[in-house]
């Protein structure tokens, strides 16, 4: 090795060390912010379901399993059904003159199974368009299924689970003032225990699939939507939107994988038929 080669190697090593230190500092500071909540950030405190689908996956990949389980449970507890919580809709709909209305019982029944666009801390939810946006529901189905399938696989492969995966009864051992104790209590009631979370959310996800499948009004395998019923809520686009079909396929595929993991093959087969029908519709019409 020449002197020039040695000098270049030293500079490269020193630069890489500096980069590594800066990258670790960045990750530590951003993790503190990211793990604070599912809200998009800043002064906005509500949860956007479509944004939450990406945040939850980041939480899982960062190792925040209990937090992801707790928030998945929370989001699905806000699934639209009749007579539960206050729901407003229509603020983004030109057909409704961009004015929000309170959803009455008949409208809640029409929306039943979907997730709202926004979950507010004040005790009510909002559907931004005239109908629930397809992507908010579909992306949460996808992320929920994706996370649960991996956590349950981890439990199968590792009989001595990590603390995040332990049985609830073995976790209530810490001081009542510690975060471990709080996490253990949440697990004990099923909010962070993956099998119990799966038991809670899978029926709700299947109802959500029924709602989304009902958005295929002409039975061609493609879901229809009204204006401002996806993430691009200023484009005023409507109809058979390619992006929404992709979200629908993600939901079907990931939930199908979870159902197979749970041994629910008949329900998985039904979703596979929806997948084939949608792919055929995309190839034929889009």
Secondary structure, DSSP 8 states (H G I E B T S, - for coil): --HHHHHHHHHHHHHHHHHHHHHHHHHHHHHHHHTT-SS-BTTB-SEEHHHHHHHHHHHHHTT-HHHHHHHHHHHHTT---TTSSEEEE-TT-GGGTT--EE--HHHHHHHTT---SEE-TTSEEEE-SSS--HHHHHHHHHHHHHHHHHHHHHHHH-SS--GGGS-GGGTTTS-TTSHHHHHHHHHHTTSS-HHHHHHHHHHHHHHHHHHHHTT-TTSSS---B-TT-SS-TTS---BS-HHHHHHHHHHHHHHHHHHHHTT-HHHHHHHHHHHHHHHHHHHHH-
